[in-house]
Amino acid sequence: MLRKEIRDAMLRRHPGVLDKAIQNVEESPYQFNLQHYLDRARELRQHLTELDTYRHDILEMDQSTISEIRSYHHPPDGVHETMTSTYLILGYKECELTEWSDIQCLLGRYGKESLMREVKNADTVNMTDQTASRVDELQSKFTSDKIRAVSCGAATFYVWNNNMCDKFSKDNADGKQSKASNEAPATPASTKGRKKNKG
């Protein structure tokens, strides 16, 4: 029953539910038997905490800040690139974000489709190497200070974009390192011609 509870909590990815499941296992006489699940649940809880920290400033924004970004007819340098990066992280295709009017349309959504709601539900597990590389390419032309000088709201998204990409890269590296440590060392024959996956 405890194993099912902690597995279900990890699938739900809800911090409160996860905390309760972790506590129940820790207080049970079966903690040793369920240590593998407990370790994974704690890692996931830390992951969710980091995501919450990154998006805090965005979720504290007034809707008027979003409206201000949307109101630009010709956005200052870096604003279009920053908001394109944000929507790429949220899973949109770049072909849907080419024109500033495309971004304006998305910024105007409310309810479940609002930008705030999408950022609240965003997770690096849904990102790809291609997305992270493209965001880095778009934002590397600017600095957070340069973006902040023209739009404080856009600068907040700029920082979030960078944090999400950094976390994605770190999680990928940790995952590959963990996987490698659980596998037998490769023989010279099996490593021949293997290319390092840059991610």
C-alpha positions in Angstrom: 0.0 0.0 0.0 2.9 2.4 0.9 4.7 1.5 -2.4 1.5 2.3 -4.4 1.0 5.5 -2.5 4.5 6.8 -3.1 4.5 5.7 -6.8 1.1 7.4 -7.3 2.4 10.6 -5.6 5.4 10.7 -8.0 3.1 10.3 -11.0 0.9 13.2 -9.8 4.0 15.4 -9.2 2.1 17.4 -6.6 4.3 18.7 -3.8 1.8 18.3 -1.0 0.8 14.8 -2.0 4.5 13.9 -2.4 5.4 15.3 1.0 2.7 13.2 2.7 3.8 10.0 0.9 7.4 10.5 1.8 6.5 11.1 5.4 4.3 8.0 5.6 7.2 5.8 4.2 9.7 7.5 6.6 7.5 6.7 9.6 6.8 3.2 8.6 8.8 0.0 9.5 9.2 -0.6 5.7 11.5 2.4 5.0 14.5 0.1 4.2 12.4 -2.0 1.8 11.1 1.1 0.0 14.4 3.1 0.0 14.7 3.1 -3.8 11.2 4.7 -4.1 12.0 7.1 -1.2 15.2 8.3 -2.9 13.4 8.9 -6.2 10.6 10.7 -4.4 13.0 13.0 -2.6 14.8 13.8 -5.8 11.5 14.7 -7.5 10.5 16.8 -4.5 13.7 18.8 -4.8 13.2 19.1 -8.6 9.7 20.6 -8.0 11.0 22.9 -5.4 13.6 24.3 -7.8 10.9 24.8 -10.5 8.8 26.7 -8.0 11.7 28.9 -7.1 12.4 29.8 -10.7 8.8 30.7 -11.6 8.1 32.6 -8.4 8.8 36.1 -9.8 6.7 35.4 -12.9 3.7 34.2 -10.9 4.0 37.4 -8.7 3.6 39.6 -11.8 0.5 41.7 -12.2 -1.5 41.0 -15.4 -0.7 44.6 -16.3 2.9 43.6 -16.8 1.9 41.0 -19.4 -0.4 43.5 -21.0 2.5 46.0 -21.2 4.7 43.5 -23.1 1.8 42.7 -25.3 1.1 46.3 -26.1 4.4 46.8 -28.0 3.7 47.4 -31.7 7.5 47.1 -32.4 9.1 45.5 -29.4 12.5 46.7 -28.3 15.6 44.6 -29.1 15.5 41.3 -27.2 11.9 41.3 -26.2 10.6 39.3 -29.2 13.5 36.8 -28.8 12.9 36.5 -25.0 9.2 35.8 -25.4 9.9 33.4 -28.3 12.2 31.5 -26.0 9.6 31.4 -23.3 7.0 29.9 -25.6 9.6 27.4 -27.0 10.1 26.2 -23.4 6.4 25.8 -23.0 6.3 23.5 -26.0 5.3 25.8 -28.9 6.8 25.4 -32.3 9.0 28.3 -33.6 7.0 28.5 -36.8 4.1 29.7 -34.5 6.2 32.5 -33.0 7.9 34.1 -36.0 5.8 37.3 -36.1 5.4 39.5 -33.1 1.7 39.4 -33.7 1.8 35.7 -33.0 3.3 36.4 -29.6 0.7 39.1 -28.9 -2.0 36.7 -29.7 -0.6 34.1 -27.2 -0.1 36.8 -24.5 -3.8 37.7 -24.8 -5.0 34.3 -23.7 -6.8 33.9 -20.4 -7.8 31.1 -18.1 -6.1 27.7 -18.6 -4.4 28.9 -21.7 -2.9 32.0 -20.0 0.9 32.5 -19.9 0.9 32.4 -16.1 -0.9 29.1 -16.0 1.4 27.6 -18.6 4.5 28.7 -16.7 3.0 27.4 -13.5 2.7 23.9 -15.1 6.0 24.1 -17.0 8.6 21.3 -16.3 12.0 20.7 -17.8 11.1 17.0 -18.3 9.1 18.3 -21.3 12.0 20.1 -22.9 14.4 18.8 -25.5 18.1 19.4 -26.3 17.0 21.2 -29.5 14.8 23.6 -27.5 17.5 24.3 -24.9 20.0 25.0 -27.7 17.7 27.3 -29.6 16.8 29.3 -26.5 20.4 29.7 -25.7 21.1 30.9 -29.2 18.2 33.4 -29.1 19.1 34.8 -25.7 22.9 34.8 -26.0 22.8 38.0 -28.0 21.5 39.9 -25.0 22.0 40.2 -21.3 19.4 40.4 -18.5 20.5 44.0 -17.8 20.0 45.0 -21.4 16.5 43.4 -21.5 15.6 45.0 -18.1 16.6 48.4 -19.4 13.7 48.2 -21.9 11.2 45.9 -20.1 11.3 44.7 -16.5 8.6 42.1 -17.4 10.5 40.7 -20.3 13.7 40.5 -18.1 11.8 38.3 -15.7 11.0 35.9 -18.5 14.6 36.1 -19.7 15.9 35.0 -16.3 13.3 32.2 -16.1 14.3 31.0 -19.6 17.9 30.8 -18.6 17.2 29.0 -15.3 15.0 26.4 -17.1 17.7 25.7 -19.7 20.4 25.5 -17.1 18.3 23.1 -15.0 17.5 21.0 -18.1 21.2 20.7 -18.9 22.1 19.8 -15.3 19.3 17.2 -15.0 20.4 15.6 -18.3 24.0 15.4 -17.1 23.0 14.0 -13.7 20.7 11.5 -15.4 23.4 10.3 -17.8 25.9 10.1 -15.0 23.5 8.1 -12.8 22.7 5.8 -15.7 26.3 5.3 -16.5 27.2 4.4 -12.9 24.5 1.7 -12.9 25.9 0.1 -16.1 28.9 -2.2 -16.5 32.0 -0.4 -18.0 32.0 -0.5 -21.8 34.6 -2.5 -23.5 36.9 -0.8 -26.0 35.1 -2.5 -28.9 31.7 -1.3 -27.7 32.9 2.3 -27.4 34.5 2.5 -30.8 33.0 5.2 -32.9 30.7 6.4 -30.2 30.1 10.2 -30.2 29.6 12.2 -27.1 26.1 13.5 -26.9 26.4 17.2 -26.4 23.5 18.3 -24.3 
